[in-house]
Each structure stands twice: as structure tokens, then as C-alpha cells.
Amino acid sequence: MLRSIWSEGTFAVLKREHKLKRAEKRGIHRVHEECLFSALALNLKRIVKALAGSQNPRPLPGSAG
């Protein structure tokens, strides 16, 4: 059940932010390619966000600095 919730959120992001409500290309292979590139872009954004978060960790409570 939890996996379906995660995938629904991912599909919502792809539809909203990557304009995948309707395919721009024609033909099954080109539409498939368009979806793959959108998924790649979303994954790259998430990787960059994760790496940026690991570069600037929060200071531990009670530590000086």
C-alpha cells in the first residue's frame, strides 16, 4: 500500500511539473522516450537535493558552532 502512495505522488509531480498530462510527441516509442527523460530529470533533481543536504548537515544540539 505504501509503495502505491509513493508512486501516486511521483506521477502527480511528473504531471504537474514536467507537463506529462498529455504527450508532446507522437508514436509509442517517442512518448516512451519523453516519459523516460522526465523521470530522469525528476531523479536528477532528487539526487542533487539529497547531495546538497548532505553537504550542509545541521549542527548537533548542544554543540558549539
MOPE-V206895 format. One record per pair of residues at least 24 apart in sequence whose ideal C-beta (glycine too) atoms are under 10 Angstrom apart, sorted by the first residue. I is the first residue (numbers start at 0). J is the second residue. If there is no record, write none. Layout:
BEGIN
I/J  I/J
END
This chain:
BEGIN
9/38  9/41  9/42  9/45  12/37  12/41  12/44  12/45  13/37  13/38  13/40  13/41  16/40  16/41  16/44  17/41  17/44
END
